[in-house]
Amino acid sequence: MQEEVVGCSKQGPLSEPITGMAATIKGHLQREITKHIELAAVERLREEMKGLMTEGAWGQIKPGDLRANAFLSCDGLSNQILTSLPNKHYFLSSTDFADAFARYLGCALPSIKLEGLEGKPMPCTTLSGAEGRRGRVCDAHGHEMELAKLPDNSVHAESTMLEKTVHGTLKHAGFDARWQDKLMFKGTTSERPALVPDVTCRLAYGDGPKLEYIYDVKTSRVSASTIGYSTRASYNKPHGAMDARAAMVPREYLAKARQADRDAAAGAPMNNSDRDMEDEDFYLGVDTTTTPAHRPGPMETKLRARPEPIGLCFGAYGEASQSVHNLIKVVAEELAEVRGEELGVDKERQVGVFIQRVRCAWGMAAIRARARSRAVRRPLVGCSRLQAQGLIAGSCVAPKARRAQGEAHLELLDAITWADDSGPRMARDARYET
């Protein structure tokens, strides 16, 4: 067993003879030995995956083998597809589950392989010239399909589903949360709001004061680089690419506020809430620096009076930025405070149970939203740009009149509760006594 932990960066009971470090462990020696062996195995696997990332055209984190890309990208939300029971709350069709599981492993998507879509043109409206006429080419992993810019509303639908999931979870935990508050930044001269936050909620992080935070949900695709930041530089950090995208949200809000002030001063109000840095680099040219000569306008003043906006970014593997994990912990602690007695365990385990349940809800929501986004675009593979626009205009991807099982994203919040939650709130033992 000691040979299995050779080279491990962490010290454990197998690092020295049994009369040494292992003798200092007062209990659960077998558990500590198993933990040490598994940690060493994970480190070896991580180094093996990094060794694969040497050449290649893809890389959300760094160009290289997609198996390594998936391994280094996935986090505690990505693996919920393995731990979530296939019930009505976390429902995936057979095609979506196979594709999501293949994506988790960094393999080719079965739906693309079986339907023979690999190598066929994928229309994209942002490419020009010869590239525009040729379009993108669908790859076996489905990343080109997701990267294509099309007026099919699939990206907006994916983001909206995640917004409602986050908002519904916050409401379920008892927080004062609002979804797309159109009154917070409503201008004085414009009928349309200059900024519309995805989710706003009043809560406290740790021992800090209760403040009203602005949350902006973002989704990211697998690419070597994205407008505004390079994902290659974040390859050796947990969900580093998602953190890089989420870190740009405060700058985006500031740029939108300043642009709204300029438009209002010029007498030409603009609905800046519809712009997105992932879709266009409009705000990259907007000055967001603060100099003595700069005088904040009314919209910028209103924005700076609140805590800095927080980006909640979800990626192609279901992974999320650190801000998402921080919010999950806050929600779990609140649920443990309100509902923890029903579990009949100590406070630390109560928080752990609720962390897992919220991870399950948000992780499966991200995986399912991305799977449905791919399903909407699958019929467009092989079409020209004009054909794709005609099919989209002809309701080729029209929403279903009747929602299928698992499509009501707010219903998945039921999985955070128990069947007997409709009754009075009390400790589980007391409930059975009554």
Beta strands, then each sheet from edge to edge (+ up, - down):
strand 1: 121-122
strand 2: 136-137
strand 3: 176-179
strand 4: 199-203
strand 5: 211-219
strand 6: 310-314
sheet 1: 1+ 2-
sheet 2: 3+ 4- 5+ 6+
end
